[in-house]
Amino acid sequence: MTHSCPVVIVGGGPAGIAAAAQLGKLGITSKVIEEASKIGGVIYRGPLRNTHSLPHLDDNLKRAMAALQTRYHASRTHIELLENTRVLGPEGEHSLLLNKNETLSNIKYQELILATGCHERSIPFEGWQLPGVMLMGGVQLQIKSGLVQPGRKMALVGTGPLLPLVACQLHKSGVDVVGVYEASQFSKLAKEAVALLNKPKLTLSGLSMMGYLKKHDIPFYYGWGIVNAQGEHSLKNITVAPYNDRWQADLNQTKTLDVEALGVGYGFVARSQLGMLMGLDHEYSSVSGSIPTLDQWQHSSVYNIYVAGDSSGLLGADAAICEGQIAALRIAQSRGVLTGKEAAQHAGKVMRKLDRIKRFRFGFDRFSARQVGLMELTKPATVVCRCEKTTRAQVDIALAQGVKDITSLKMRTRLGMGDCQGKTCASYAIDRLHQSGCKDNIGAIKPRFPLDPIPFTFLEEQ
């Protein structure tokens, strides 16, 4: 089966829906390909079952979720949604191969917007594979689903604005949060006060969350972080310690906490595999990983492909909406619906808002910048690639033998050769290469077609 549409959008999160809605307002029809059963992305999707309410989510998030739905329904007559559909990769010219309910099909496009979002950055440490240790996004997904608590007694470790947000959400959902451990020092955050004033509402929201934690006696520690996690068949306790400004743990002042679950959050990585597979030029960002090279209109190095949202660089949901709108306006211009002057007039206000968001976000990025101490959390026997069971020792041997790029490291150790195609281990491996003195031409793990496994049922039919 073959679908077709002049404009195809991959991803039904904030960027994808904002782009589709903007196109719809201008009378341009688009098809949105979304891998989940509901739009919104992980941040705004909410429970997959309509029977669940989420009283523990804050009002700002609920309003943002409702606003995205309103935006979508206002242009619904010009948007066709293909939900529960995964993109396996490009197939032929201006065509994508799709998998929906184990049935393969193609979709042809004239112009394409990639709004594929991001995935979480994994930082390996002793015990990170234990059941009960989960990344922060996974914790939040369980909260937002309204179906299950991650654990009755939890701690959170990592860095960035998700720590207090998730701590508040966990507490409101009935979880006993025994401690929140932010790796960076408070003095470093204070230095970014001017940058944070670019988004005063977000800054006030953060202060409100910190007030909530204090009111409910949930301890929040700056300059502390994980040392290891322990347990035989599941997580039993964790060890935390003070960190210096290089995030190196002071092992003379450790604390052990009995917990059922641990949330770990060291940021995210742009989900750029589809763009890389389609031949877009990419560059390395220490914050976002491999990101596409774009102009101010979100236009990539391939003439009819645009990238918006966190897959173009990690700036958050508000920025994703702006970028989706900007890409849509440029497409409207290319299709003759708007003149260049009209597109620029429409985009001007959006671009100014995006600039303010960037100044705010860059301040937080400086505060949360990963430090060398994270590399010291792994021991020689620590598994750093879960798919292939590659250990820190194997990586160290390869580096000692002269490996200086990610492709050679992959060939030497099998790191990144598993089903996840390096989504879990690549960021660690690149950081390790940088730490060992490799600076230029480290490269990125190249994605393989198909991006998701093809079902055996399809092979049987052939």
GIPE-V989959 format. One line per field, one symbol per residue. ss: DSSP state (a for helix, b for strand, c for the rest). phi: phi as a letter, one per 30 degrees, with the letter a starting at -180 (. if undefined). A space follows every 10 residues. Layout:
# GIPE-V989959
ss: ???
phi: ???
This chain:
# GIPE-V989959
ss: cbbbbbbbbb cccaaaaaaa aaaaaccccb bbbccccccc aaaacccccc ccccccccaa aaaaaaaaaa aaaacaaabb bbccbbbbbb ccccbbbbbb ccbbbbbbbb bbbbcccbbb cccccbcccc ccbbbaaaaa aaaaaccccc ccbbbbbbcc caaaaaaaaa aacccbbbbb bbcccaaaaa ccaaaaaaaa aaaaaaaaaa aaaaaccccb bbcbbbbbbb ccccccbbbb bbbcccccbc ccccbbbbcc bbbbbccbbb ccaaaaaccc cbbbbcccbb bbccccccbc ccccbbbcaa aaccccaaaa aaaaaaaaaa aaaaccccca aaaaaaaaaa aaaaaaaaaa aaaaaaaccc caaaaaaccc ccbbbccccb baaaaaaaaa cccccaaaaa aaaccccccc cccccaaaaa aaaaaccccc cccccccccc cccccaaaaa ac
phi: .bcaaebcbc jcdedddddd dddddcicdb cccbdccbdj iddcdiddcd dccbdddddd dddddddddd edddcedcbc ccdhbccdkd bidhbcccbb hibcacbcbc bbccbdibbd dccdaejddd ejcbdddddd dddddicadd ldbbbbbkaj ddedddeddd dddjddcdlb bcddddeddd dcedddddbd dddddddddd ddddechcdb cdibadcabb ldcadcabcb adcddcicdd ddbdbcbdbc bbccbcjbbe dceddddcid dbbcbddcid bddbcdcidd dcecbcbbid dckdbjdddd dedddddddd ddddcidbde dddddddedd dddddddddd dddddddced cdedddddce dddcbddchd cedddddddd djdbbddddd ddcieicddd hiddcddddd ddddddjdcc hdibdddccd dbedddeddd dd
